[in-house]
Amino acid sequence: MFVLYGEQYAQILEQFGEACGMGADEVANETAEVRKTIAEVREATLTAGWDGAWFRRAYDANGNPVGTNEDSEGKIYIEPQGMCVMAGIGVDDGKAAKALESTKELLTCRWGTAILAPAYSTYRIELGEISSYPRGYKENGGIFCHNNPWISIANAKINNNDEAFKVYKRTCPAYTEEYSEIHRTEPYVYCQMVAGLEAPTPGEGKNSWLTGTAAWTFVDVSLHLLGVQPTFDGLKIEPHLPPNFGELHIERTWRGTRYIIDVTRTGEQSLTVDGQPVSGTVVPTAATGTEEVHVALTI
């Protein structure tokens, strides 16, 4: 997580540090220190944090790895797979793809992606609360809707667009209606968790409304699946949806301007802004006072 948000902090320093009262040298020194620490954390994650087929969750107080194939239970956790790939760790050397492959194989079922697997069968004092719940419920192998969007975003990050959308659908209330007799929560709101495969009632929703899932899903859908991302240079448009989405119509208000975006899948990429061709996928920021901008993107 620090690698992801640390880099954003460094970019904010470069863009706004002096405007916020920092001196030029102070900005340069702080930015350099942040990026040095990011590099150290990234390297530690790729070495001590890599378990061979997925990213480890942590090390306990005794220095033993948590979320490792060396253990008989709690071998793999969802959080590091999502967060590490979202931060770009392992994208270049194949570790990210391997971690998400393991996530799909070992954590994912019809109802979503579980927080860990296999669930713990006995209480472990070095782990505490997560091992105190029944198998398949809550932090002990339940499917937490809150962190499923991280896996969708991570798949979009490496262009696994089909799986990115499938991850979104598995916990989306609109798609759970077909098995509402199993899910048993309101069909219009996210629940905190869904009972995992190792629970006595797999697929049953728990604690509806009590979750931050909607916020993370909005980030997933708007910034990654639809792919409309604000940047310092303009509005980047890079959808990550399955091929059956042939056309998209998106409207986004940003910095006081309404962007009307039409995306068409043709197999060739081009971008026009108000009828004028633009290279790349970033729509330049409109001049202050502009009411509407019409964008056409082919992919």
C-alpha positions in Angstrom: 0.0 0.0 0.0 2.9 2.4 0.8 4.3 1.8 -2.7 1.0 2.8 -4.3 0.2 5.8 -2.2 3.8 6.8 -1.5 4.3 7.5 -5.2 1.1 9.5 -5.3 2.4 11.6 -2.3 5.7 12.2 -4.3 3.7 13.4 -7.3 1.7 15.7 -5.1 4.9 17.1 -3.6 6.2 17.8 -7.1 3.0 19.5 -8.3 2.0 21.4 -5.2 4.8 21.4 -2.7 6.0 24.9 -3.4 2.4 26.3 -3.7 1.8 24.9 -0.1 4.8 26.9 1.3 7.7 24.4 0.9 11.0 25.6 -0.5 12.3 24.1 -3.8 15.1 22.2 -2.0 12.7 20.9 0.7 10.4 19.6 -2.0 13.3 17.9 -3.9 14.7 16.4 -0.7 11.4 15.1 0.5 10.5 13.6 -2.9 13.8 11.9 -3.2 13.5 10.4 0.3 10.0 9.2 -0.4 11.0 7.5 -3.7 14.1 6.0 -2.0 11.9 4.4 0.6 9.4 3.3 -2.0 12.2 1.5 -3.9 13.3 -0.3 -0.6 9.8 -1.4 0.2 9.2 -2.6 -3.4 12.4 -4.7 -3.3 11.5 -6.1 0.1 8.1 -7.1 -1.2 9.6 -8.8 -4.2 12.1 -10.8 -2.1 10.9 -11.4 1.5 7.3 -10.8 0.5 7.2 -13.3 -2.4 6.2 -16.9 -1.6 6.8 -18.5 -5.0 3.3 -18.2 -6.4 1.7 -15.3 -4.5 2.6 -12.5 -2.1 2.8 -13.2 1.6 0.5 -11.3 4.0 3.0 -10.4 6.7 5.5 -11.7 9.2 4.3 -12.4 12.8 6.0 -11.3 16.0 8.2 -14.3 16.0 9.5 -13.6 12.5 7.5 -16.4 10.8 5.7 -15.7 7.4 1.9 -15.4 7.4 0.2 -16.4 4.1 2.7 -19.0 3.0 2.6 -22.3 1.3 4.8 -23.6 4.1 1.7 -23.5 6.4 -1.1 -26.0 6.4 -3.8 -23.3 6.8 -4.0 -19.6 5.9 -1.6 -20.2 2.9 -2.8 -17.3 0.8 -4.5 -14.0 1.7 -6.4 -11.6 -0.6 -5.0 -8.3 0.5 -1.4 -8.5 -0.7 -2.4 -9.9 -4.0 -4.7 -6.9 -4.7 -2.6 -4.2 -3.2 0.8 -5.3 -4.5 -0.5 -5.6 -8.1 -2.4 -2.3 -7.8 0.9 -0.7 -6.8 2.6 -2.2 -9.9 4.7 -4.6 -7.9 5.6 -7.7 -10.0 3.9 -6.5 -13.1 7.1 -6.5 -15.2 8.5 -9.9 -14.1 5.3 -12.0 -14.1 4.8 -12.2 -10.4 1.6 -10.1 -10.5 0.1 -12.4 -13.1 1.1 -15.4 -11.1 -0.3 -14.0 -7.9 -3.7 -13.3 -9.5 -3.7 -16.7 -11.1 -3.3 -18.2 -7.6 -6.0 -15.9 -6.3 -8.4 -17.2 -8.8 -7.5 -20.8 -8.3 -7.3 -20.8 -4.4 -9.5 -18.0 -3.2 -12.3 -17.5 -5.7 -15.6 -19.2 -6.0 -19.1 -18.4 -7.4 -19.8 -15.9 -4.7 -16.5 -14.0 -4.7 -12.9 -14.1 -3.5 -12.3 -15.2 0.0 -10.0 -13.3 2.4 -7.8 -16.3 3.0 -7.6 -20.1 2.4 -7.6 -22.6 3.8 -9.5 -21.3 6.8 -7.9 -21.8 10.3 -9.3 -24.8 12.2 -7.9 -23.8 15.6 -7.1 -20.6 17.5 -3.6 -19.3 16.9 -2.3 -16.9 19.5 0.2 -15.3 17.1 -2.6 -14.4 14.8 -5.4 -13.6 17.3 -8.9 -12.7 16.2 -8.8 -13.9 12.6 -8.4 -17.5 13.8 -11.2 -17.2 16.4 -14.1 -17.2 13.9 -15.7 -20.3 12.5 -14.2 -21.6 9.3 -15.5 -19.7 6.3 -16.9 -16.7 8.2 -15.6 -13.2 8.7 -11.8 -12.9 8.6 -11.4 -16.7 8.8 -12.1 -17.5 5.1 -15.1 -15.4 4.6 -15.6 -13.4 1.3 -15.2 -9.7 2.3 -17.0 -7.6 -0.4 -14.8 -4.6 0.6 -11.6 -6.0 -0.8 -12.9 -7.8 -3.8 -12.7 -4.6 -5.9 -8.9 -4.6 -5.2 -8.7 -7.9 -7.2 -10.8 -6.5 -10.0 -8.6 -3.4 -10.2 -5.5 -5.6 -10.0 -6.7 -7.7 -13.0 -7.5 -4.5 -14.9 -3.9 -3.3 -14.1 -2.5 -6.3 -16.1 -5.2 -6.3 -18.8 -7.0 -9.4 -17.5 -10.2 -7.6 -18.5 -12.5 -10.6 -18.6 -11.6 -11.6 -15.0 -11.7 -8.0 -13.8 -15.3 -7.8 -14.8 -16.1 -11.3 -13.5 -14.7 -10.3 -10.1 -16.9 -7.2 -10.1 -20.0 -9.3 -11.0 -19.5 -11.9 -8.3 -20.3 -9.6 -5.4 -22.5 -7.0 -7.2 -26.0 -7.0 -5.8 -27.6 -6.7 -9.2 -26.0 -10.0 -10.2 -26.8 -12.0 -7.0 -30.6 -11.9 -7.5 -30.5 -15.2 -9.4 -29.5 -17.0 -6.2 -31.2 -14.6 -3.6 -32.6 -17.6 -1.7 -28.9 -18.4 -0.9 -27.6 -14.9 -0.5 -30.5 -13.9 1.8 -29.7 -10.1 2.0 -31.3 -7.1 0.2 -30.7 -7.3 -3.5 -29.9 -3.6 -3.8 -27.0 -3.2 -1.3 -23.6 -4.7 -0.6 -23.1 -6.7 2.5 -20.0 -6.8 4.6 -19.2 -10.4 3.8 -20.5 -13.6 2.2 -20.0 -17.0 3.8 -17.1 -18.8 2.1 -16.9 -22.3 0.7 -15.7 -23.7 4.0 -18.7 -22.3 5.9 -21.8 -24.4 6.7 -23.9 -21.9 4.7 -21.7 -20.9 1.7 -23.0 -18.0 -0.4 -25.1 -16.5 2.5 -24.6 -12.7 2.9 -23.9 -11.2 6.3 -24.1 -7.7 7.7 -25.7 -5.8 4.8 -25.0 -2.0 4.7 -22.0 -2.4 7.1 -19.2 -2.1 4.6 -17.1 0.3 2.6 -17.6 -1.8 -0.6 -19.7 0.8 -2.5 -16.9 3.3 -2.3 -14.2 0.9 -3.5 -16.6 -0.4 -6.2 -17.1 3.1 -7.5 -13.3 3.5 -7.8 -13.1 0.1 -9.6 -16.0 0.8 -12.0 -15.3 4.5 -12.8 -11.5 4.6 -12.8 -10.6 1.1 -14.0 -13.4 -0.9 -15.7 -14.7 2.2 -17.5 -11.2 3.6 -17.3 -11.8 7.3 -16.9 -9.0 8.6 -14.7 -8.2 12.2 -13.8 -4.4 12.9 -14.1 -2.3 16.0 -13.8 -2.2 16.3 -17.6 -5.9 15.6 -18.3 -8.5 12.9 -18.3 -7.1 9.5 -19.3 -9.5 7.1 -20.9 -8.5 3.5 -20.9 -11.4 1.1 -20.5 -10.8 -2.5 -19.2 -13.9 -4.4 -20.1 -14.5 -7.7 -21.9 -14.8 -7.7 -25.7 -18.6 -8.0 -25.7 -18.8 -4.4 -24.6 -18.7 -3.0 -28.1 -19.8 0.5 -27.3 -19.8 2.8 -24.2 -21.4 6.1 -23.5 -19.9 7.9 -20.4 -20.5 11.3 -19.0 -18.1 12.7 -16.4 -18.0 16.2 -14.9 -14.4 17.2 -14.1 -13.0 20.5 -13.1 -16.3 22.2 -13.9 -16.5 20.8 -17.5 -18.9 18.0 -18.6 -17.0 15.4 -20.7 -19.3 13.4 -23.0 -17.3 10.3 -24.0 -18.2 7.7 -26.6 -16.1 4.6 -26.8 -16.3 2.2 -29.8 -14.5 -1.1 -30.1 -13.0 -1.4 -33.7 -9.6 -3.0 -33.1 -7.8 0.2 -33.9 -7.1 3.0 -31.4 -7.8 6.6 -32.0 -8.9 9.6 -29.9 -10.6 12.8 -31.0 -11.6 15.7 -28.8 -14.3 18.0 -30.2 -13.5 16.5 -33.6 -9.8 17.1 -33.5 -7.4 14.1 -33.3 -5.3 13.7 -30.2 -2.4 11.3 -29.7 -2.5 8.8 -26.8 -5.4 8.3 -24.5 -5.3 11.5 -22.4 -7.9 14.2 -23.1 -6.2 17.6 -22.4 -7.8 19.6 -19.6 -10.4 22.0 -21.0 -10.0 25.7 -20.7 -11.7 27.3 -17.7 -15.3 28.1 -18.4 -15.7 25.3 -21.0 -19.1 23.8 -20.5 -18.9 20.6 -22.6 -16.2 18.5 -24.3 -17.1 15.8 -26.8 -14.7 12.8 -26.8 -14.6 9.9 -29.2 -12.3 7.0 -28.5 -11.9 3.8 -30.6 -10.1 0.8 -29.1 
